[in-house]
């Protein structure tokens, strides 16, 4: 830590000067992993001598690779199950052997996944932090030297992740809490080629990613198409993206067929790093509660985010100029349910108007 040490009232604070290597475990989806990125930045800022590793699912690794505070990203591949019992055991043992060889002094487990507790028991770090989980046995609690209190549902998940550091005596500074995602030179170059093909340069377009892996979080296709039409009529270039999944690509095609003039599209063509590079080059991002929305925040692009049944206070854009569009006519939100009555369609989203979203975009585009 730079400068004079400050008084810390936490009696069981971890002495950072004695920590050489840390493992941070975040076994969740893409957006969850990205929202944990400030943990690495803050820890490195307060303990520059520390090597910090991450353990994530393989498909989310691009959310953290190239992060300047991370030494190594270790992965658990969900496809290991396809290797058969022997193959899966070999893969798990290889991972354990690699983690054991790193000799971690501190393990920070950011979710309720049991694997984190077992790894703390097997790796035997001097210190370990895990969340309080209601109903968990004594075995869970005894797996950690420090337990992080349950979070407030009105508290943003970036702060909840940082609470694991607060629990061991680290107080994040106000300028240390930004999300971090580095696209990298290869992704930047790839996106630059796409933009040249469209006749565009950085800062000359709006990036819209209409879909989420959870379709009950999505705005109706007709509304999104009407928004794109309005933006294009105002002279804005629009680039649409979708994940490679069949459903997301079909959604984008449905939007395109409704447009007076088709928008530029990179549907299903981008890696996560390339998606980040594209968003970084945009003057504005518009989307729903999804990983691409968090990517926009991480690369510093002003963001308009449409929220329905999910909680914007916990999951809204973090650390950038933003506008959240959410219904004030539905006191039942955020409910977390997959559509009203489980019907996959959320009234609190379908009630949002094109005019509301357009007005928010105008506010963020204003000089």
Buried (B, 14 or more C-beta within 10 A) or exposed (E): EEEEEEEEEEEEBBEBEEBEBBBBBBBBBBBBBBBBBBBBBBBBBBBEEBBBBBBBBBBBBBBBBBBEBBBBBBBBBEEBEEEEEEEBEEBEEEBBEEBEEBEBBBBBBBBBBBBBBBBBEEBEBEBBBBBBBEEBEEEBEEBBBBBBEEBEEEEBBBBBBBBBBBBBBBEBEEEBBBBBBBBBEEBBEBBBEBBEEBEBEBEBBBBBBBBBBBBBBBBEBEBBBBBBBBBBEEEBBBBBBBBEEEEBBBBBBBBBEBBEEBBBBBBBBBBBBBBBBBBBBBBBBBBBBBBBBBBBBBBBBBBBBBBBBBBBBBBBBBBBBBBBBBBEEBEEBBBEBBBBEEEEBBBBBBEBEBEBBBEBBBEBBEE
